[in-house]
Amino acid sequence: MTSKNPNPPSKLPNDEKEDSSHTVRIGKSATLDVGSTGNDRALMREAMDPANESLGEALRLSYRLLQFAIAGLILTFFFSGFQSIPEGVTGIRTIFGKVAGDPGDEVISPGLQPFWPYPIGEFNTMQQRQNIEIRNMFWPFRAQKDITLEAATEASATSEPLRPGRDGSVITADGDLAHLQLSVDYSIVDPVSMLTQLASEKTDALVRSVLGRAVVQTVAVYTLAELLEQRETPALDIRQRMQKFLDELQVGIQIGSVVILERTAPLSVRGSLQRVQTAREDMKTNLERARQDASAKLVGAAGPNYLVILDMIHEYELLLTAGDVAGSDKMLRSIGQRFEQPDIGGHASRIIMQAKASQDNISAILSKDARRLMSLEQSYKENPKQLIQQLWLDAVRQAMDQNEVEVFSVPNELERYVIRVKSSPTVMQTRRDAELARKKMAAAMIKGDLPSFELGSRQIMIDAPGRRLDKSGDKGFGRD
């Protein structure tokens, strides 16, 4: 392509006049001549081939990438149905909203579970074991704040009654009010039955409603004292009623346990009720201690088999009260014989053994005296005065040989006079020691050998004849 200018610019005649006052303007013109030959198109194609090849390669690469992306999206879509189910989670699979799986296999198990992706298929899962707590439903509004129960009790007053709708409470069998806080553990044992009737997020609300109904019905059969004193039975009854209601609804929920976290009377009377309960507990403690003491004393009195003797004594008292004298006397002899059996121990056995030993000792002394008298019989027949004199002298000698005996010799001439003689200190001390030993022996016999028997509740007869322990039957209560 060339550019030519065949007519060069020249000055016009009129332009000369303007040169003196204005700048001279020169006119220009251009002519474009395009020349082409037969090889121009080939040259153009040759120049465009590398660009076309680059563009085609780029398009082919983009298409392949797009194919891989689509394939990846398709795979990702199908693999998105795979879910990992952790332990403690249960649920079901659904296809377009309907439960999937053969009968009995609808429930998913822990682990990796392949399934159709959403929205074709869906996993409906929930925790298999759950816990809820009821803190405010049956609890007063004042105690719902972050204060202790004792502080809430001190802050309450009888002039501030409970307000329905604000203060929670429940009515007991005796018409009193009580406050409770509870905790419930439950499990989903049939996810198919539950999830086909109820959304998973509404299970807590259902369990709370069933719990409130069960609490009202259960507490209505307990008095306030029974509700506060019986620790386990009310909770077991509440659990049983809850399970019955849930079984009727067929929602596949199993109640594991019900725990009463707190229970109390209305706060305004809680202090007085606690004092009454403390007194009752003290009474139970004292009663149990008294029973243990009574058992220890009875075992100490008659040994481990004291119940046999106690039953015989009770039967004896019944016969005596009924006026059966012959029967009571017979039973009294049976009691005496039973005390002598080898299986009876304690103080009774020791007293009987001591009595038998004393009896044997007395029998031996009497036998000795009898033999001595038998030996003196012939001497008495021959010379009674001499024998009496000899026995008298022997008795005087035995009396005079004792340590506490003092002998004073006074001349016969002074027999008309009264002489006061001070006793020997040694003899006085001997007398005091002997008297003290005698008293100690008597006290030991009373405490050890002859203990006082305390009547038990079974032996106390009100407005009726009492115990008669005289074996002869001639003395004692119940005998006119």
C-alpha angles and dihedrals in degrees: 000000000000135000122216133182109198097172111054117202119268135185119260123222093246092051093066090067092056096048090079094061108017137042116266114248117207118208119225135191135183132202120202115207115186116199124191136187135197095267097055095093093049090049089051092052091048090051092050100045097084091050092048092049092050092049093048092048090050091050093048091049092048091050092052092049090050090051091051091047092051091047090049092049090050091050091045090051093052095042091049087080090068111097133177111228112205125215115279093031123110135177147122140266122240133193112205088341097310124112111259127211140056119294107283094018100072094102115088120229129217117277137053109334121193116210145144115294124248130305090025094049134014139187116227105197137168140165111284095213121041139170132209131183127210106209107152107027095084099016128098117254093235092059095048091083123090095275132110123261091246092054091048089050092052091048094051125088136189089240089068107066125194116272118219112234093027105047116050120220143146130222120240129211094266093051096259125129126242136184124220140183116194143185125205130194116198138171135211103235097165111034092174093060093043102044093044090058105028139030115247093241091058099058093091091053091050093049091047091052093048091046093053091051093048092048093052093049095044099047089049089072096049128075118229092254092050092048092052097041102040104074104183109022099070092051091050091050091050091051092050093051092047092052091049092054093047092049089054090053091047094217097142096244121141120198110224103185142339118212124189102218096184134007128177145149119252107303094239092063098029094099094053091045091051091054090051091049091048090053090050092050090049089050091052091047093049091045092051091047089050091051091050091048091048091050091048091050093047091049089049090048101047108002129244092319094061092122090071091055091043092054091049091050090049091051090048091054091050091053091046092049091049090054095245097145096171092049093046092050090050091049091048090055089048090053090052092049092047091054089059094057116110094239092065113089139162126069093331092059092046093049091049091049091049090047091051090047090050090047091051090046092050091046090051092049092047091047089051092049090046092052090048091051090048089053091051094048095089094046090050091053092050099045114358096175094054091048092050091048091050093049090048092052090049090052091048091049092051091049093048092050092066118106097232094055118102123196122206121189115207125180115247091241090067096052091105091059129079110230121191112206124185114234122243114266090225092055092045092052090048090052092049092049091049092049092048091050090050092052092047091051091050092049091049091051091051095046101035107026100031108032120181112251115224116215117241126215091266092053098049110100116193114211090351138096114289134215120318113193099167104116094207090060092224097107139038139062119321095037119108 
